[in-house]
Amino acid sequence: MGLDELFDSITAKAYYVGQIADQRVVSGQLAQTATLEVKKEVESALQLSGIDRLYEHQVEAIRAIRNSQHVVIATPTASGKSLCYTIPAAERAIENAGKTLYIGPQIALLNDQEQTLSHFGEQLGFDANLDAAAYHSKIGKAEKDAIKSRQPDVILTTPDQLHLSVLPYGKSPSNWRWLFNDIQYVVIDEVHHYRGVFGSHVSLILRRLNRLADQFGNDLQYICCSATIGNPVEHAATVTGQPEADFSLIDTDTSATGDRHWTLWNPPVKESWGDSTDHTEDSEIVHVEPDKTDPENRDGPASDRSRRKVL
C-alpha cells in the first residue's frame, strides 16, 4: 500500500472525517554526481560497494580536505557523510602518510563506524588495507594493549577516553607516541551534540589535543560532521578551537531523496480522558496529553525538535 492509499483509507474512516487539516508533498530530487580522481585501491572498494559515482557534496568535501582545509559537512541523515572522511583516511593509509583519529559521542556509533571502515578496507584489494579499531571503556585491557601494539590507521574513541586514556600517554613509546607522530585527520562526528556544559568540556579536551599535536609538529585537520544546524561553521570552530575562516562549509545535499509527505492532523479537543468534544474548524489550540511515564515520549507524541542554532 502506497502513502496515498494509506491516507485515503484513514480519511475514509468516520472517526477521522474533517481531522486532516492539510496535506502536502515535498518532491524528492535526483542525485547530482561528480567525478573525482581516486587511487585504484579506493576505486576498487567503491565499485565493490556498488558506488560508481560520488555525490557532488562528497566530491566538494574531499577536495577541500585534500587542500588541507578544515571541513564542516552539515547535510541530512543518510546523505553519505561517512565517505567524505573514509576516502581521505584510506588514501593516507595506502600511502602510510598519516593516521586518523575519529571521535564520536557514543560507543555504539564507534562500533558501527569501525565495521564500516574495516569493511571498506577489506575491499581495497591490491594488498592495501585500512585498519580501524574502536578504543573505549567497554573493551578489556588485553584488547586495548593489542590495539596499541598493532597501531591501526584509524582510532575511534569517545571524548572521555581521549581525555582519560589517550592524551595523558601521548608521548609514551609504549602507548600512543606512534599515533601522535603521524596523526593528520581528526574526525568529529555528530559535532552538534557538543553543546552546553558537555560541549565546553569537549572543547577543552580538543584544545589539549591541539597542544599535544603541536608539540609533535603536526597540524591537525578537522573533519566535522553535523546535522543541519543553523551555525555549523561557528559551532565547529568553537568546539575545535580553530579559526572560522579556516573551515570550508559543505551544506548542500546532492544525494537522491524520495518524496516527503507532510500531514497536519488536528484531532478532537479532549477536555478530559473520559470525554471529548466535536472538532470545530475555529479551534486554535489542540491539547494532547503525553504519557509522562514513557521516556521515549517526554516531548509529546508529535515532537519535532528544530536545530536552528547550537550554542
Secondary structure in CASP SS format (residue, H / E / C, confidence):
PFRMAT SS
TARGET T0000
AUTHOR 0000-0000-0000
METHOD secondary structure of the structure
MODEL  1
M C 1.00
G C 1.00
L H 1.00
D H 1.00
E H 1.00
L H 1.00
F H 1.00
D H 1.00
S H 1.00
I H 1.00
T H 1.00
A C 1.00
K C 1.00
A H 1.00
Y H 1.00
Y H 1.00
V C 1.00
G C 1.00
Q C 1.00
I E 1.00
A E 1.00
D E 1.00
Q E 1.00
R E 1.00
V E 1.00
V E 1.00
S C 1.00
G C 1.00
Q E 1.00
L C 1.00
A C 1.00
Q C 1.00
T E 1.00
A E 1.00
T C 1.00
L C 1.00
E C 1.00
V C 1.00
K C 1.00
K H 1.00
E H 1.00
V H 1.00
E H 1.00
S H 1.00
A H 1.00
L H 1.00
Q H 1.00
L H 1.00
S C 1.00
G C 1.00
I C 1.00
D C 1.00
R C 1.00
L E 1.00
Y E 1.00
E H 1.00
H H 1.00
Q H 1.00
V H 1.00
E H 1.00
A H 1.00
I H 1.00
R H 1.00
A H 1.00
I H 1.00
R H 1.00
N C 1.00
S C 1.00
Q C 1.00
H E 1.00
V E 1.00
V E 1.00
I E 1.00
A E 1.00
T C 1.00
P C 1.00
T C 1.00
A C 1.00
S C 1.00
G C 1.00
K H 1.00
S H 1.00
L H 1.00
C H 1.00
Y H 1.00
T H 1.00
I H 1.00
P H 1.00
A H 1.00
A H 1.00
E H 1.00
R H 1.00
A H 1.00
I H 1.00
E H 1.00
N C 1.00
A C 1.00
G C 1.00
K E 1.00
T E 1.00
L E 1.00
Y E 1.00
I E 1.00
G C 1.00
P C 1.00
Q C 1.00
I H 1.00
A H 1.00
L H 1.00
L H 1.00
N H 1.00
D H 1.00
Q H 1.00
E H 1.00
Q H 1.00
T H 1.00
L H 1.00
S H 1.00
H H 1.00
F H 1.00
G H 1.00
E H 1.00
Q C 1.00
L C 1.00
G C 1.00
F C 1.00
D C 1.00
A C 1.00
N C 1.00
L C 1.00
D C 1.00
A E 1.00
A E 1.00
A E 1.00
Y E 1.00
H C 1.00
S C 1.00
K C 1.00
I C 1.00
G C 1.00
K H 1.00
A H 1.00
E H 1.00
K H 1.00
D H 1.00
A H 1.00
I H 1.00
K H 1.00
S H 1.00
R H 1.00
Q C 1.00
P C 1.00
D C 1.00
V E 1.00
I E 1.00
L E 1.00
T E 1.00
T C 1.00
P H 1.00
D H 1.00
Q H 1.00
L H 1.00
H H 1.00
L H 1.00
S H 1.00
V H 1.00
L H 1.00
P H 1.00
Y H 1.00
G C 1.00
K C 1.00
S C 1.00
P C 1.00
S C 1.00
N C 1.00
W C 1.00
R H 1.00
W H 1.00
L H 1.00
F H 1.00
N H 1.00
D H 1.00
I E 1.00
Q E 1.00
Y E 1.00
V E 1.00
V E 1.00
I E 1.00
D C 1.00
E C 1.00
V H 1.00
H H 1.00
H H 1.00
Y C 1.00
R C 1.00
G H 1.00
V H 1.00
F H 1.00
G H 1.00
S H 1.00
H H 1.00
V H 1.00
S H 1.00
L H 1.00
I H 1.00
L H 1.00
R H 1.00
R H 1.00
L H 1.00
N H 1.00
R H 1.00
L H 1.00
A H 1.00
D H 1.00
Q H 1.00
F C 1.00
G C 1.00
N C 1.00
D C 1.00
L C 1.00
Q E 1.00
Y E 1.00
I E 1.00
C E 1.00
C E 1.00
S E 1.00
A C 1.00
T C 1.00
I C 1.00
G C 1.00
N C 1.00
P H 1.00
V H 1.00
E H 1.00
H H 1.00
A H 1.00
A H 1.00
T H 1.00
V H 1.00
T H 1.00
G C 1.00
Q C 1.00
P C 1.00
E H 1.00
A H 1.00
D H 1.00
F E 1.00
S E 1.00
L E 1.00
I E 1.00
D C 1.00
T C 1.00
D C 1.00
T C 1.00
S C 1.00
A C 1.00
T E 1.00
G C 1.00
D C 1.00
R E 1.00
H E 1.00
W E 1.00
T E 1.00
L E 1.00
W E 1.00
N C 1.00
P C 1.00
P C 1.00
V C 1.00
K C 1.00
E C 1.00
S C 1.00
W C 1.00
G C 1.00
D C 1.00
S C 1.00
T C 1.00
D C 1.00
H C 1.00
T C 1.00
E C 1.00
D C 1.00
S C 1.00
E C 1.00
I C 1.00
V C 1.00
H C 1.00
V C 1.00
E C 1.00
P C 1.00
D C 1.00
K C 1.00
T C 1.00
D C 1.00
P H 1.00
E H 1.00
N H 1.00
R C 1.00
D C 1.00
G C 1.00
P C 1.00
A C 1.00
S C 1.00
D C 1.00
R C 1.00
S C 1.00
R C 1.00
R C 1.00
K C 1.00
V C 1.00
L C 1.00
END
